[in-house]
Amino acid sequence: MRQRGQVLIFDADDTLWENNVRFERVLDDFLAWVAHPTLQAAEIRALFAEIQAGNIATHGYGVPMFVHSLGDCLERLRERPVTGRERAEIAELAAALYEERVDLIAGVAETLAELGTRHELLMLTKGAPEHQQPKVDASGLVDHFRSVHIVPEKDPGTYRNLVRELGLVPTTTWMIGNSPKSDIVPAREAGLNAVYIPNEHTWALEHTALDPEDGGVLRLGAFSELVAHF
């Protein structure tokens, strides 16, 4: 794999910078605020994940969907409509999520700088442009990439379209990310290779089983390990 001139496509959230851990902190604060008398935190988290999964189709990904889902979850828990005051408190809990800042994962900037001397780098991130572009800009990483692509969903068709649009060769193209559901499985279905770099804070809805026998998936423990393979 130390062949020069390959194309490396990078996921952004929770691959280049931390993202979901910020949502987890807000959810922790929400659980403490709700203080449900009978349900355990794990039960409420499961309910919240179910609500989020249902809201993606109409609200997409990102902060607004998350905040809307918190309101829906509170309605389910209270078994009544959410009051205006409660919605204001939810908005206050989630206020930090609107800050246009990112915390790069250790070694990302240095690793991209080295990889860019040997390969072509692209960024492919999922979400609404108005939510993702500010994070891309704040990261300070844009100059490492030939192009940045913000898409509403990452499915096999997304990867095939990118291959056609940019004239990529699937056998020398790698999708690198932390999400089995969005980064690894659909990229492999589209004929690309993949690098799986787990993040302990990966969103629950991004998990799915990977084929342990799939030789087209390289599994690494840290982002900086990429330089030893590419």
C-alpha positions in Angstrom: 0.0 0.0 0.0 3.0 2.3 0.0 2.4 2.9 -3.7 2.5 6.6 -4.4 -0.3 8.5 -6.2 -3.3 6.9 -4.6 -6.5 8.8 -3.7 -7.4 9.1 -0.1 -10.9 10.3 0.8 -11.4 11.4 4.4 -14.5 11.6 6.5 -14.6 14.7 8.7 -16.7 14.4 11.8 -15.0 12.0 14.3 -12.3 11.2 11.9 -10.5 14.6 11.4 -12.1 16.3 14.4 -14.1 15.3 17.4 -17.8 15.8 16.9 -20.2 13.4 18.5 -18.6 13.7 22.0 -20.0 17.3 22.1 -23.5 15.9 21.5 -23.0 13.2 24.1 -22.2 15.9 26.7 -25.4 17.7 25.9 -27.4 14.4 26.1 -25.8 13.8 29.5 -26.9 17.2 30.7 -30.4 16.5 29.3 -30.6 13.2 31.2 -29.6 15.0 34.4 -32.1 17.7 33.8 -35.0 15.3 33.1 -34.2 13.2 36.2 -36.8 10.6 35.2 -38.2 8.8 38.3 -38.3 5.3 36.8 -36.3 5.0 33.6 -32.6 4.4 33.6 -30.2 6.5 31.6 -29.6 3.7 29.1 -33.3 3.3 28.5 -33.7 7.0 27.7 -30.7 6.9 25.5 -32.2 4.0 23.6 -35.5 5.9 23.2 -33.6 9.0 22.0 -31.7 7.0 19.4 -35.0 5.6 18.1 -36.4 9.2 17.9 -33.3 10.5 16.1 -33.5 7.6 13.6 -37.1 8.6 12.8 -36.3 12.3 12.5 -33.4 12.0 10.0 -35.7 11.7 7.0 -37.4 15.0 7.7 -34.8 17.0 9.6 -31.5 15.6 8.2 -28.3 15.5 10.2 -26.8 18.1 12.6 -27.7 20.3 15.5 -31.3 21.3 14.6 -32.3 17.6 14.2 -30.6 16.8 17.5 -32.4 19.6 19.4 -35.7 18.8 17.8 -35.2 15.2 18.9 -34.6 16.3 22.5 -37.9 18.0 22.5 -39.6 14.9 21.0 -37.9 12.7 23.7 -39.1 15.0 26.5 -42.7 14.8 25.1 -42.5 11.0 25.2 -41.1 11.0 28.7 -43.6 13.5 30.1 -46.5 12.1 28.0 -47.6 15.7 27.2 -46.6 18.5 24.9 -43.4 20.3 25.7 -43.9 23.8 27.1 -42.2 27.0 25.8 -40.1 27.2 28.9 -38.9 23.6 28.5 -38.0 24.3 24.8 -36.0 27.3 26.0 -34.2 25.2 28.5 -33.4 22.5 25.9 -32.0 25.3 23.6 -29.8 26.5 26.4 -28.5 23.0 27.1 -27.6 22.7 23.4 -26.2 26.2 22.9 -22.6 25.1 22.8 -23.3 22.9 19.7 -23.8 26.1 17.6 -20.2 27.3 18.3 -18.2 27.3 15.1 -15.1 25.5 16.5 -13.5 22.1 16.1 -11.1 20.1 18.1 -8.8 18.2 15.8 -8.0 14.6 16.6 -4.4 14.1 17.7 -1.9 14.0 14.8 -4.4 14.9 12.0 -2.7 18.0 10.7 0.8 16.5 10.6 -0.5 13.3 9.1 -2.4 15.0 6.3 0.7 17.2 5.5 2.8 14.1 5.0 0.3 12.1 3.1 -0.3 15.1 0.8 3.3 14.8 -0.4 2.6 11.3 -1.8 -1.2 11.1 -2.5 -4.2 13.1 -3.6 -6.5 13.9 -0.7 -10.2 14.6 -0.7 -12.8 15.3 2.0 -16.2 13.8 2.0 -18.6 14.8 4.9 -22.2 14.2 5.5 -24.8 16.8 6.5 -26.2 20.1 5.5 -23.7 22.6 4.0 -24.8 25.4 6.4 -23.8 23.1 9.3 -20.8 21.4 7.9 -19.0 24.2 6.0 -18.4 26.3 9.1 -16.6 23.3 10.7 -14.6 22.7 7.6 -13.5 26.3 7.5 -12.7 26.4 11.3 -10.6 23.2 11.0 -7.8 25.0 9.1 -7.4 21.8 7.0 -8.9 22.9 3.7 -5.5 23.5 2.0 -4.6 19.8 2.4 -7.5 18.7 0.1 -7.9 18.8 -3.7 -11.7 19.3 -3.0 -14.3 19.1 -0.3 -17.6 17.4 -0.8 -20.6 17.9 1.5 -23.4 15.4 0.8 -26.8 14.7 2.4 -26.1 11.0 2.8 -23.3 8.5 2.3 -24.6 5.5 0.5 -23.1 3.4 -2.4 -24.6 5.8 -4.9 -22.7 8.7 -3.3 -19.4 7.0 -3.7 -20.1 5.9 -7.3 -21.1 9.4 -8.2 -17.9 10.8 -6.7 -15.9 8.2 -8.7 -17.6 9.3 -12.0 -17.4 13.0 -11.2 -13.7 13.0 -10.4 -12.6 10.2 -12.7 -11.3 8.1 -9.8 -9.9 4.5 -10.1 -11.7 2.5 -7.4 -8.8 0.1 -6.9 -6.4 2.9 -6.0 -8.9 4.9 -4.0 -9.5 4.6 -0.2 -12.3 5.9 2.0 -11.0 6.7 5.5 -13.4 7.1 8.4 -14.7 6.1 11.8 -18.3 5.1 10.7 -18.9 1.5 9.5 -22.3 2.5 8.3 -21.4 5.6 6.3 -17.7 5.3 5.5 -16.8 1.7 5.2 -19.7 -0.5 4.1 -21.0 1.8 1.3 -17.5 2.6 0.0 -16.8 -1.2 -0.2 -20.1 -1.8 -2.0 -19.1 0.9 -4.5 -15.8 -0.9 -5.2 -13.5 1.4 -3.2 -11.0 0.2 -0.5 -11.5 1.5 3.0 -9.6 2.3 6.2 -11.5 2.0 9.4 -10.3 4.1 12.3 -12.7 3.6 15.3 -13.6 6.5 17.5 -14.9 5.6 21.0 -17.5 8.4 20.6 -18.9 7.3 17.2 -22.7 8.0 17.0 -24.7 4.9 17.9 -26.6 5.2 14.6 -23.4 4.9 12.6 -22.6 1.4 13.9 -23.1 -1.7 11.8 -21.2 -5.0 11.4 -18.1 -5.2 9.3 -17.0 -8.4 7.5 -13.9 -9.6 9.4 -12.8 -11.5 6.2 -12.9 -8.4 3.9 -9.4 -7.9 2.7 -10.3 -4.5 1.3 -10.7 -3.0 4.7 -7.6 -1.8 6.6 -8.2 -1.4 10.4 -6.0 1.1 12.3 -5.9 2.2 15.9 -5.0 5.8 15.4 -5.1 8.4 12.6 -1.3 8.9 12.6 -0.8 5.2 11.7 -1.8 6.1 8.1 1.7 7.2 7.3 3.0 3.7 7.9 0.7 2.3 5.2 0.4 5.1 2.7 
